[in-house]
Amino acid sequence: TGANLTSGAEVYTQFNGQKTGDNSWFDGTLWPEHGVHPDQGDSVTMNNPDTYCNVDTGNARVLSLTVAVSATNVELEVSQANQLLVDSNVVVGENMGSTGKIVVGQDAQLVVGGALAIGGGGAGNLQVKGGKVSVDGEFSIGTSGSVE
């Protein structure tokens, strides 16, 4: 199980949604460490290679989010007027050799209460396709980062 950060808060480090299918954020079977999807107060690190996750049926909220620490081809999408609220920091493509992507679809929102780093040390990509991204802290794009 994940380590407790605060009462009820968990650390999620595994997401098993391969690049085929819907792979909903809200499908607890795709989060094998806990059997339920992450929620407010939880820290999420998506670092399984060749994975895709979709916030597709409502709003999701977590404490922090990292998409691709060392893995390649890790993608998170916020779609169809849904919202992902991250209370602190988001990093996409944290370490050299990693590749991560966040897609914010039509009328969807990514709300970051802290900093947003695209291409921290690896390759990160943020695609905004008719949605909205709000960042309360620093917004940085690394040398291997891109925003579309």
C-alpha positions, -999 to +999 in steps of 0.1 A: +000+000+000+010+036-003+026+056+025+004+079+045+011+116+039-017+128+061-047+111+075-064+094+046-039+106+020-021+079-001+007+078-026-002+063-060+027+051-082+010+026-105-016+031-133-021+001-156-042+016-184-025+007-217-029+028-249-060+009-260-095+015-245-110+043-224-088+038-193-109+060-171-092+078-141-122+067-121-117+029-128-102+016-095-090-016-111-065+004-131-049+017-098-037-017-085-020-005-053-052+007-037-081-007-059-097+028-060-089+059-079-069+087-063-088+115-046-082+148-028-051+147-007-034+119-027-001+122-045-001+106-080+029+095-100+020+080-134+052+062-144+042+030-162+055+031-199+030+032-227+000+042-206-030+064-212-054+077-185-086+098-191-104+120-166-136+113-185-167+112-163-165+141-138-140+161-118-109+147-102-088+163-074-054+153-060-026+169-040+002+165-066+007+149-100+038+137-119+033+123-154+065+103-165+093+103-140+115+079-160+090+061-182+082+068-219+049+074-236+028+083-206-003+103-214-031+119-192-061+134-209-088+156-193-117+154-217-153+164-224-159+193-201-143+175-171-118+190-146-086+179-129-077+200-099-042+196-085-037+214-052+000+217-054+025+209-082+024+192-116+055+179-135+053+163-169+085+145-181+105+147-148+138+130-156+160+127-186+148+100-210+111+103-198+083+114-221+049+125-207+019+144-221-012+161-207-040+168-231-068+192-221-097+186-243-127+207-254-142+226-225-120+207-200-099+223-173-066+216-157-063+237-125-029+238-108-026+253-073+012+253-074+038+251-101+034+235-135+066+222-151+065+209-187+097+190-195+112+191-161+143+172-172+127+149-197+104+155-226+070+169-215+041+181-237+010+200-228-017+201-255-047+224-250-074+215-274-103+239-266-099+236-229-084+258-202-053+256-180-049+277-148-017+278-128-014+297-095+024+292-092+053+292-117+047+279-152+079+266-167+088+249-200+121+230-200+144+226-230+126+194-239+091+207-231+065+219-255+030+235-254+005+233-282 
